[in-house]
Amino acid sequence: MSSEIAVVGGGIAGLNVALRLLRAGHRVTLFEKQRGPIDKVCGEGLLPFGVRQMHGLGLLEAVREIGTPFHGIEYRLGSRAVQGDFAAGEVGIGVPRGRLDQLLRAACEAFPEFRRQSGCKASLADLQPFDRFIAADGVHSPLARAFGRRVRMGRRLGVRFRVQAAPPRRVRVAFFDYGEIYVTPIAPDAVSVAMLLDGRRTPRGPRLQPWCTAQFRRAFPECEGALSHFATRGHIVADFHGPRPDFHLVGDALHTFDPISGAGMSAALTAGAACVAHLEDPAAYYRAVAPVIRSVDNFTRVILAFRGGGFRTRLMLNRLGRSPATFNRILALHDGVHQPWHLEWRVALPLLRFW
């Protein structure tokens, strides 16, 4: 049965849900406070389970045309480096967030049942005429706050820029005293660089960009190209408090992952599919997306265990270097949205020995 549905928030998460609703035969109105394409600080990578969602949308070939594949992850600390690959046949795709936004937007606009209201914020009163609404309006979602949800901010600062460089085969993650640096291939001649930093110890204002540039050059001396598109995100969310409302939250409004590990966009695409599948039952939707959140949270904890660049980081990298199979199982946390518990124990037990 066709319904009149409002989607609040026009980022990747909101456009993904809107497109799936349109293909299911619904009429969709998208509310977005910004007028142009939405871009923000993120890892700009789709992990294998996100790539599968793009395949389900029929947009995988288009994403391949605007993106660059990667086949695993490399961790490094100074001269030490360990590498792991995704399961056989699996691949991630680095894609500029702005271009992915344009791709999803164009796919939605091909439907006559799609309407977009830009430059406005949707209040609860604006949403009364609709059969139901979905909140994809970010981590500070006003709709979620209206129902008692609160956000506790962390002390981590996000920074993103791009560098002219040959794309690596794997996403590269460097650990240093102030945080992590993520390098994702996004074009034949460019990489996206995302940095997660200790906001209490890093410079602010005009000193931040040259400081970040120096840290990046020190960690990745092979990337000598010009920098562009420098942007900051402010403090990263630490946690959510309060009940989940009786409507659907997707994207950052549902859950925000601390490391820029490339999981956020992939998780948002997966949650969007679950949202449409459980459109009539928000409680069933939250149960369905719980494995997605749990799997990405597990990988989040793995990355946070490395942070700081001290003795523990060196010890864990040495152990992983001697046990490639363990590292590949850790990478399975990226992709195992419905992982059996025995596999998560197989990952967890070796990690416990690293401490």
Secondary structure, 3 states (H helix, E strand, C coil): CCCEEEEECCCHHHHHHHHHHHHCCCEEEEEECCCCCCCCCCCCEECHHHHHHHHHCCCHHHHHHHCEEECEEEEEECCEEEEEECCCCCCEEECCHHHHHHHHHHHHHCCCCEEEEECCCCCCCCCCCCCEEEECCCCCCHHHHHCCCEEEEEEEEEEEEEEECCCCCCEEEEEECCEEEEEEEEECCEEEEEEEEECCCCCCHHHHHHHHHHHHHHHCCCCCCCEEEEEEEEEEEEEEECCCCCCEECHHHCCCCCCCCCHHHHHHHHHHHHHHHCCCCHHHHHHHHHHHHHHHHHHHHHHHHHCCCCHHHHHHHHHHHHCHHHHHHHHHHHHCCCCCHHHHHHHHHHHHHHC
